[in-house]
Amino acid sequence: MHGPMDATDLAFAGAVRQAELVRSREVSARELVELYLRRIDRYDGDLNAYRTTFDERALAEADQADARAKGGDTRPLLGVPIAIKDDMDVAGERTCHGGDANDGPASADGEIVRRLRTAGAVILGKTNVPELTITPWTESPTFGVTRNPWDRTRTPGGSSGGAAAAMAAGLAGAVLGSDGAGSIRIPSGCCGLFGMKAQNGRVPTAPAVEPWHGMSTWGPLSRRVADSALFYDTIKDGGPRFSDALARPPGRLRIAVSVKTPPLTGIQPDGEQLGAVQAVSTALRSLGHDVVEHELTYRPALIAGMLSRYLRGIADAGRAMPHPERLSRRSRGYLRIGGAIPAAVVQRAKAAAAADAQALWPDGFDLVMTPMFTRRPAKVGRYDGLPAIVALSASIRFVPYCGEYNHTGQPAASVPAGFTADGFPLAVQLVAPREGEPTLLALAAQLEEALAWPDRRPAL
């Protein structure tokens, strides 16, 4: 039995619990939307998580959800207010990609948004991203700086930074992000959230076709593993239900821990980040898992292949915009860098991805754990106005562990790893082989119970 829930607890309850409350008619979808609109009005002027909210439209959708609940509808996300990252189409709204190089409203929902609506979700608004979703910090020359709810002097990460800030601050019931080189995992790690990138091809990308040459995918950021599993079950193509993986322990797993950065990164993780790895290693051993220090071997061809797909993907996406001339100077610099990579190089990189995955994966292990970052996320404005090559170098030095798994196509997740002495969230990355999402989710759920990260909220 659940007791009465106050407004703040309800705002942080998550998609699974909110859907239960709406279906049982203990809470109305309208109450949820009104709650979030009030919280956005109160807190988002400082955070800048949202580019726009759809107040009247969301309230109308909430009323429809309440009518369905009254009629006994049991859709899995019925009445849950969801924020959409502003790189996915919502019918009748602009998809800005963090700038003004795009034109008018989308004529139809993207396939993921369509599936969320079919599952009963209410679309609350669109969240901010860096221009062209390039950087691991969310600062746009058009829409301003997005701040981290845990420390408003720092970035919430990127490119799903607005989504992460909204989720961490209790400004949505669920959020959709995307990940082309870490953009679900990075902001999740910056904001104390769980964020899994499913394997490539698991989730539809329409209307985009092979975004960033097949490296990009979409998925949720959440406070609880169960919320991400439910969200994925409503949007993914086929395969086992991810929610079912949470009903049973994963068994004893053999986990490789690798902390060294790939070659030429020029930096190693600092004490805080190594402490996060140590804390999770200790928790995993206490849960009965076999945790072994085993450094990965990053072949130069893998790193080159990942960077070629990433940079050429940025260039192709930017050039396809109706008004690329409106892009910022830095984004145009990325377009020049990526545009210099021959298409044949990208095709060879894609063809080598499976072999690169096999070469990177250590024999005899079920999962791999790495740090999420080399240090805390940057102060806001740290890279403002600096050219593309400097931003690219800073990105690689901050988060060198993520893009490899977009290239290999494997599932990977940012998992909360406790907090620093001054209350800033820490994280590690867990990686699975292909088809390994159920194992990854089951282990993350074990860690959630052991570390109790959803119990902590930022002071707003």
N, C-alpha and C positions, 0 to 999 in steps of 0.2 A: 504493500500500500504506500502511496505517496501522499505526503501532507500538502497543504496549500503552499504555493510558490510565489515569492514576491517578484516584483517587476524585474529587478536586476538578475535574480536567479533564472527567471524565464528567458531573459535576453541571452544568457550564456548556456542555456539548456542543451542546445544542439538539435540537429535535424531529426534524429531518431525520437527523442523525447517530445519535441514539439509536434511531430506528426502524430504520435500517440495521443497527445492532449487534444489535438484538433479532431481526430477521428472519434474520440470518446466524448467530445463536446464539453470537456472541462475548460478549454480555452478556445476562443474563436480565432480564425485566421485574421479577421479584421483587428482584433486586439493585438495580435502579433505585429501586423504591419504598422498600426498606430504607435505601438511601443518603439519599433525601430525608427520610425520617422521622427519621433520625439528625441530619441538618443542621437540620431544623426544631426538634428538641429542643434542639440546641446554640445556635442563633442567634435563634430567633423569640421567645424570651422578651423580648428587647430590642427587636426590630423590630415585633412584633405584626402581621405580614402576614396571618396566617391567623386567621379566626374559629374554625374547627374543621377537624380532619383526620379522615379515615375510615380509620383504620389497618387494622383487620381486613378491612373490605370491600375496601380497595385491594389488600391482599395477596392476597385471594382472586381479585380481577380480574386481578392480575398472573400468578397461577398459570394462569388460563385463557388469558391471552395467550401464556404460554410453551408451553402445550400446542398452541395454534394454530401457533406458530412451528415447533415440532417437526414438525407435519403439513404444513409448506410454505406456510402462510398468508402472503400478501403485502400485507395491509391497510396503508394509508399511514402510520397512526399506531400500529401494533401495539406495545403495551407501553409507550407513552410516558406518564409520569405528568403529568396536567394538573390545574391548579387552576382553579376556577370562581369568578368574581366573585359575591358574595352578593346579586345581583339577578336571578339566573337559577335556575330550579327544577332541583333534583336529587331524584329520587324518594326518598321516605323521609326527607328532610332538610328542616329549616326554611329558608325564604328570608327572611332577617331585614331586608334593606334597611338595615342599619346601626342598627337599633333593635329595640324589642319591641312595635311596633304590629301586627305580623302574628301569626298563630296557628300551628297545628300544621304537621306535615310536608307537603311537596308529594306529591300522589298519583301524579305522573308526571314524568319528565324533561321539561324544556323541549326544544323541537325541536333547538336547537343541541347540547345535551348528548346527545340521542339520536343525532345524526349523528356526534358525536365518538366515542361508544361503537361505532357501526357501523364507524367507521374504525379501531377497535382500541384506542383510548385507555383508560387507566386513570384514574379520577377520584380524585384524591388528597385534595381538601378544598375548602373555600370560603374566599375571601379577604375581608378587611375593606373596608368602604366607609363614608363619612360617612352620617349619617341621611338617608334618601330619595335618596341619591346626589346631593345638591345642590351641595356646595362643592368647589372645587379644592384642598382639603386633606382628609386622611382622619383625622378625629377624631370619635369617636362617644361620646355620653354613656353608652351601654350597653356598648360593647366596647372603649373606650379609644382611645389615640393610636397611630397607625401612624407609624413613623419611616423616614427615608430611609437606605438602606445606605451612601450616599456621605458623608453627614453626618447623624449621628443627632440633631443638634439641629434639623434641618429636616424639613419635610413631604416625603413622596414624591409630593405632588400628589394629585389626586382627579378623579373619584370612584373610579377604578380604582387607588387608591393601594396597597391590599394586594396586588393582582395585580402591580403594578410592583415593589414592594419584594421580593416573592417571586422574581420573575424576575431582578432585578438581583443578589440575594444568592445565587442558585443554589439555590433552594428548590423548584423545579419544572422539569419538562422543557419545559412550555409553559403559558401562562396565557390565560384568556378574560377580556376586559374589555368595557366598553360605553361608548358615546360619544353623549351627548345635546346637549352644547355644548362638547366638547373632552375628554371623560373617558377616552379612550384616548390621545390625543395629549399631554395635559397631564402625566400621570404618566410617560409614556414620556420626555418631555423632561426631567422632573425627575430621572430615574434612569438616563440614558444608554442608553435603549433605542430601538428602532425601533417605531413604532406608527402604523398606517394605519387611518383610518376609511374603509371602502368607501362607495360612493355609496348613497344612501337606496334601500331596496328590494332591495339585492343579497343581504342575509342575512336569513333568517326571524327574526321576533321572538316567535313563539308560545311561551308562551300569552299574552303581551302583545299587544294590538291597538293599533297606532299609538301606541306610548309617546311621551310628550311631544309629542303631536299630529304624529307622523310624523318627528320630528327625531332620535330615538334609534335606534342600531343597535349590534350586538355584533361583536367581532372580537378578534384576538390582540394582545399586546404581546410583543416578542421581542428578543433580542440580534442576530439575523441576519435579513436580509430574506428569505432562502430559507425560514426557519422560518415566517414570517408567510404567505408565499405558499402553502406546503403546508397550513397550518392553514385558510386561506380556501378552498382547493380542496376541503376536506372538509366545509365548512359552508355554502357559498354556493349560491344558486340560479342554475344555468345560466351562460351566458357562457363566454368562453375560459378555459382553465386559467391561473391566475396564475403557476404555476411555469414555464410555457413562456416567459413574458416574460423570465425571467432568463437564458435560453439565448442571447440575442442583444442587442447594444448597442441603445440607443434611437434612434440616429442623432443628428444635430446638432439641438439643441433651442434655441428662443428663449424665454428665461426672464425674466419681469418681476420686479424686486425692489422691494417696497414696504414701507417701515419705519414710516411715520407711522400713528399709531393712529386709529381712527374718531373722529368728532366727539364732544365732551363727555366723553371718557375722562378728561381732566384730567392726563394723564401721557404721557411719551414714553419709549421704551426707553433704558436706561442704556448705558454704554460696553461692559460685558460682553456684553450682548445684541447690540449693533451689531457688536461684534467677531466674534461667532459668524456673523452674516450675511456679514461681509466674508470670513471664513475659507472659508465654503462657496462664496461667489462666486468666490474665487480658485481653489478646487478645480474648480469647474464650468468655468471658462475654460480651465484646464489640460487638461480632458477634451475640449475643443473646442466647448463650448456658447457660445451668444451670450447673455450676461447683461447686461441693460439696467435701469438705474434708472428706474422708472415707477410713480409713486404711484397707488394705487387711489382711486376716488371712491366713498365709502360714502354712499349715499343715506339720509337719516333714516328713510324708510319701511322700508328693509331692516332697520335696527337695531331699529326699533319692532316689526316683524313677528317677528323672531327672539326678542326679549324676551317678546312676548306668548305665543308658543308655549311657550317655556321656563317662564315663570312659571305660566301656566295649566296646563301639563303637570304641574308639581310639585303644584299645588293638587288637581288631579283624582286624581293617584296617591295623595296623602296621604289625601284624603277617602275613597278606596276601600279603605283599610286597615281590617281588622276593628276596630282600637282606635286611631283617630286621637287620642283623648284622651291616649294614652300618649306621644305625640311630645314632643320637647323644646320649650321656649318659642320658640327661634329657628325651628325647623321650623314651628311653628304660625303664626309671623309670616309665613313664606313662603307658607303656605296662605292667609292673609288677603290678602296682596298679590296673589297669583295668582288667587284667587277673585273679586277685584273686576274682573277683565278679562272683558268680555262674550264669550260664545261666538261671537257674530257677528264680533267683531274677530279672533279666532283663525282663523275660516274664511276671512276676507278675506286674512289673512296667508298661509295655506296656498295660496290661489288665486293669490297674487302671487309665489310663490317662483320660478317659472321666469323670469318677467320680471325679478325682482330679480337672479337669477343672470346673465342676459344683460347687465344694466346694469352689474354689478360687474366682469365679465370684460373685460380689456383686449384690444382688437383686435390680431390679428397675433402673439399669444403662445401657446406650447404649454403652459407652466406658469407659476405664480406662486410666488414665495418671499417669506415674511414672517418676522419674528422669531417665536419661540414665545411669549416672555414679554417683559415690560418690565423685569424684574429677577429675581434669584434667588428661588426659593420661600421662603416665610415660615418663620420659626422655629416649632416646634411650640408650640401654645397661644397663638399671637399673637392669635387672634380668639375665644378661648374666652369664652363668656358674652355676647358682643356681639350686639345684636339683628339681625334679618334684613336690615334696610335697610343697616346698616353692613357686614355680610358680603357682601351683593350688590354694594355699591360696591367693596369690596376685591377681590372676584372679577373684576370688570370691569377694574379698574386693573391687576391682575396679568396677566391673559390676555385681552386685548381682540380677539385675532385669530382665534379658533376658532369661536365659535358661529355666525358668519355662514354657514359652509359646512355646518353641520347644517340651517340654514334653506334654503339653495339646493340642498342635496342632493348636492353635489359630493364626489368623493374628496379626502381631505387626509391628510397624514402628518407626524408629528414625526420628524425625522431628526437623529441625533447630529452635533454640530458641533465636536467636540474638547472640551478641558477648560480650566478656568481655571488660573492659576498655582498655586493651592493644591489643584488636583485635583478640582474640582467639575464635573460634566458640563454641557455647553452643547448647545443644539439650535436648529434652525430649522424652520419649517413649509413644506412644499411642497404645492401645490394643483393639481389637474388638472380639466379639464372632465369632464362626465359621460362614462362609458365609458373614462375615462383611467387606470384603475388599472394596466393593463399598462405604460404609459409611466412612470408614477410609480414603480412597483416596479423597472423596469429602470434608471432613473436612480439610485434609492436604492442598488441593488446596485453600480453604478459607484462611487458615493460611499463605500460600505462598503469596497470594495477599496482606494480611494485613501486613506481616513482611518483604516482599520483599527481602528474603535471596539470590535469584539468582543474585541480583545486586552487591553483594560483591565478590571479587576475591582475592586470596592470592597474595602477592607481590613476584614475582619470580625473 
